[in-house]
Amino acid sequence: DTAVSQTPKYLVTQMENDKSIKCEQNLGHDTMYWYKQDSKKFLKIMFSYNNKELIINETVPNRFSPKSPDKAHLNLHINSLELGDSAVYFCASSQGAGGYVIEQFFGPGTRLTVL
Amino acid sequence: AQKITQTQPGMFVQEKEAVTLDCTYDTSDPSYGLFWYKQPSSGEMIFLIYQGSYDQQNATEGRYSLNFQKARKSANLVISASQLGDSAMYFCAMKNSGYALNFGKGTSLLVTP
């Protein structure tokens, strides 16, 4: 059983297209995250939802819009894709959000390539 | 503001030897957690070990141990008896009362036969 799953694993698309990445967790967690890993392997938080409410919204272009239909799902929609959006996008989940003892479980990542 | 620094972009170690991966951090929050993740070439992020700021003892998980020196603000990962499968990127991360993990830039470890 996959704890945090993402689809698709690979996404190759043309500039200016709109695409979505889906994330699901079956751990019963109440908090989910999107991280971006750039070409230099640096990981940075983008968004986080706790009980379907947005709690982190880092400085990310408006073309990126997260949506959490329920606690187990967090999707990422990207409009008008640009070359610089090429990266690996990781979904993660945790039980609780604000404490410092909270481990985050990561999905397998989605490698997005914009041509 | 939080900051995580991993000063070793790449490390080599021979199989069966021990290796230490450095991590220093900076935070003004007295309550924080330090995490190490492994990212093999397949890409997934694997949680290895956790140390809380109030923990008196260094964390250990199998061949992994965390050398926590609070006064020096360092949380180095020690891998004992390295195996070929330990070749991967290793990320140090910190979390305080905020919501997200803040990651260092990572260290690429190569284990040689």
HADDOCK unambig.tbl for C-alpha pairs under 7 A between the chains (distance, minus, plus):
assign (segid A and resid 41 and name CA) (segid B and resid 105 and name CA) 6.98 0.50 0.50
assign (segid A and resid 42 and name CA) (segid B and resid 105 and name CA) 5.37 0.50 0.50
assign (segid A and resid 43 and name CA) (segid B and resid 103 and name CA) 6.19 0.50 0.50
assign (segid A and resid 45 and name CA) (segid B and resid 100 and name CA) 6.52 0.50 0.50
assign (segid A and resid 97 and name CA) (segid B and resid 99 and name CA) 5.26 0.50 0.50
assign (segid A and resid 98 and name CA) (segid B and resid 97 and name CA) 5.14 0.50 0.50
assign (segid A and resid 98 and name CA) (segid B and resid 98 and name CA) 5.53 0.50 0.50
assign (segid A and resid 98 and name CA) (segid B and resid 99 and name CA) 5.17 0.50 0.50
assign (segid A and resid 99 and name CA) (segid B and resid 96 and name CA) 6.70 0.50 0.50
assign (segid A and resid 99 and name CA) (segid B and resid 97 and name CA) 5.22 0.50 0.50
assign (segid A and resid 100 and name CA) (segid B and resid 31 and name CA) 6.73 0.50 0.50
assign (segid A and resid 100 and name CA) (segid B and resid 32 and name CA) 5.04 0.50 0.50
assign (segid A and resid 100 and name CA) (segid B and resid 33 and name CA) 5.10 0.50 0.50
assign (segid A and resid 100 and name CA) (segid B and resid 95 and name CA) 5.30 0.50 0.50
assign (segid A and resid 100 and name CA) (segid B and resid 96 and name CA) 4.61 0.50 0.50
assign (segid A and resid 100 and name CA) (segid B and resid 97 and name CA) 5.59 0.50 0.50
assign (segid A and resid 101 and name CA) (segid B and resid 33 and name CA) 5.69 0.50 0.50
assign (segid A and resid 101 and name CA) (segid B and resid 52 and name CA) 6.66 0.50 0.50
assign (segid A and resid 106 and name CA) (segid B and resid 45 and name CA) 5.99 0.50 0.50
assign (segid A and resid 108 and name CA) (segid B and resid 43 and name CA) 6.83 0.50 0.50
assign (segid A and resid 108 and name CA) (segid B and resid 44 and name CA) 4.73 0.50 0.50
assign (segid A and resid 109 and name CA) (segid B and resid 44 and name CA) 6.54 0.50 0.50
